[in-house]
Amino acid sequence: MAQKPDNNAYWSANLRLVTICLVIWAVVSYGLAILLRPLISGIAVGGTDLGFWFAQQGSILVFLVLIFFYAWRMNKLDKEHGVDEQ
């Protein structure tokens, strides 16, 4: 007989993962691109300053990395809690 998965532990881990991803996204999108732009504007990347790069391209690239990380980690989490698709 299959064991019933612990829903509370699963959703707790899921919400923790979502929170971590959202915090990373917010720090990169708002923190580096808007709030800290004057501090990092002297660093040149690709012919422009680092603050502009984070605002235009860096936050998008970090968001894409977060999507793939979330999918990978959720697959692993599903297997750990026995709710994966077989």
Steps between C-alpha positions, in 0.01 A plus 500: 500500500639841400562752774298819502724802434538761772318792340605755762871428455466505122319833488730651759801409286321627190417837658855533632634442147260753349595757765872453436451539124288813546754658734783436253289642217410811703859565609626479143210683333443775752811504714777485242315657208329790680612561857870417474549625143695810600747285697571256217476742206878546478560136404502451123339190347461463125546870430251619760490525878408204720188666643350547155596142407316360805195713423483395135644149472623371833161482668353313202785249495477446875124448465556233232757325719252507789232336283730209412624473859142491632397228253807288583456540875124432489560176309747398769258606776216304336712186499601550865134523607367231267279723287705488180359409161609153405 
